[in-house]
Amino acid sequence: MRTFTILVCMTLLSIASVNAQNKSFYDFTVKDINGQEIKMSSFKGKKVLIVNVASKCGHTPQYEKLQELFEKYGKGNFVIIGFPANNFMGQEPGTNEEIQQFCTLNYHVTFPMMSKISVKGKDIAPLYNWLTKKAENGIQNAEVKWNFQKFMIDENGNWAGVIPPSESPMSDKIINWIEKE
């Protein structure tokens, strides 16, 4: 009986350990560009495209396509969330206020923008740690290669894919994913 009890306890601990590694997107809280806390659980039922953005990057014009995508699909079960980051050659040096002003004036961004964070390295934000590590998301490792890398989160809060920085937000892969029932 004692051996059985030990085996049951070990099994339960194993299951708890696996479940702890497979967090959901909904388990995170971040700050928006104005400093207000936003629970990712507020996006339940929506497909979410997460993009690390920068104002002084060769890919910065993607803001225009991101806004176009948001205008086309954002009224339904889809949202884009921008995370400014200064991890690549200092291409996002501004403050949250400067970033917001830049995005509004130059690209008329209306999709949610979050506070500036780190998307890699020792100071990586917890959400990006989850996005980039299989041990956290349970699906795949996906190092952030550059600004405007896109992560797809399904309507159940699960990691659903990654799109390279150079691929347009209006790519067939993204459009097909959004439109897929």
C-alpha positions, 0 to 999 in steps of 0.5 A: 500500500505504501508503494502505491501511495508513493507512486500516486504522489509521484504521478500527481507531482509529475502532472502538476509540473507539466501543467505548470509549464503549459501556461496560457496566454490568459495567465499574464497581465501587462501594462498598456502604453498609459501604464494601466494593467491589462489582463490578457484574459480580457482577450478570451475568445479572440485570436491575438496577433502580438507584435514587437514594434519599433519606431526606427526600424526598416520594418516600421512601415508595417504599422500601416499594414497592421492598422489595415489588418486591425481595421478589417478584422478587429471588430470581430474576434481578432485583436493586434497587440503592439509591444514596443521594444528597444532590443535591436540596435536601439531602434525604439529609444522613445518613451511610452508617450513618444511612441504613442505620439509617433504611432498615432501621428504617423500611422493612425494606430488604434490597436492596443499598444502596451508599455515598452518592454524587453523581448529577449535577454536577461530582462525579457518580459514574462509574456515574451519568455512564454512566447519564446520558450517551449518549456513555457508555452508547451509548443515551440521555441521561437527566439525573437529575431528582430522587430516586428516578429509576430506571434499568433495566439488562438481564441483559447489562449494557446500559442498558435504560431510565429511569423518572421519580422519581414513577412507582411501582416497582410500575408496569406498565412496571417489572413488564413489563420484569422479567417479560419473558423 
